[in-house]
Amino acid sequence: MSDQEMALEAFMTWMGIGDDARLFWSFYNGHSWSNQQASAGGAFGTSHSPALALFRGRLYMAWKGIGNDARLFWSTLYEGSWSDQQVVAGGAYGTSAGPALAVVKGKLILAWKGVGNDPRLFWSLFDGNSWSDQHAVAAGAFGTSHSPALVSLQLFNL
């Protein structure tokens, strides 16, 4: 599957059923979905929904760790293979829900809820090499008990 083919398809990723923490994926070719595949052969796992974004010709996925592992992880899909999972900012940022991803002004933006009872929303930017410092959205004035959602509005006129 080439990058050019993937740009024309829909892509979905999800956590397994019940206690199955593995991340799975499938793509839609305009007519049907491909067979499900375990991400990185089943090496990636989460306890919440993952997030996806297309950035610089690669599909990026971000997710929370399994169970009490609050760290945020990420990987890229390129030419049909997932890169090794990476910990966002060396494990400095954490969440108790699934994160969100989008592309804004040539950078990947990651948003997430705080750990445990911390309802604040946080964000960080990825320039293709490293993640920026963690920032609280609206200086911590916004909060949630679940996952946020993101979308780029660069082509949308509010």
QUIWO-V347824 format. One record per backbone hydrogen bond with DSSP energy under -0.5 kcal/mol. NH is the residue of the N-H (numbers start at 1). CO is the residue of the C=O. Records with the same first field share a line. If there is no record, write none. Layout:
NH=CO ; CO
This chain:
6=2
7=3
8=5
9=6
10=28
12=26
14=24
16=22
20=17
21=19
23=44
24=14
25=37
26=12
28=10
29=32
34=27
37=25
39=23
41=38
42=39
43=39 ; 40
44=39
46=21
47=65
51=62
53=60
55=53 ; 58
58=55
59=77
60=53 ; 58
61=75
62=51
63=73
65=69 ; 71
69=66
70=68
72=93
73=63
74=86
75=61
77=59
78=76 ; 81
81=78
83=76
86=74
88=72 ; 86
90=87
91=88
92=89
93=88
95=70
96=114
100=111
102=109
104=107
107=104
108=126
109=102
110=124
111=100
112=122
114=120
118=115
119=117
121=142
122=112
123=135
124=110
126=108
127=130
132=125
135=123
137=121
139=136
140=137
141=138
142=137
144=119
156=153
158=156
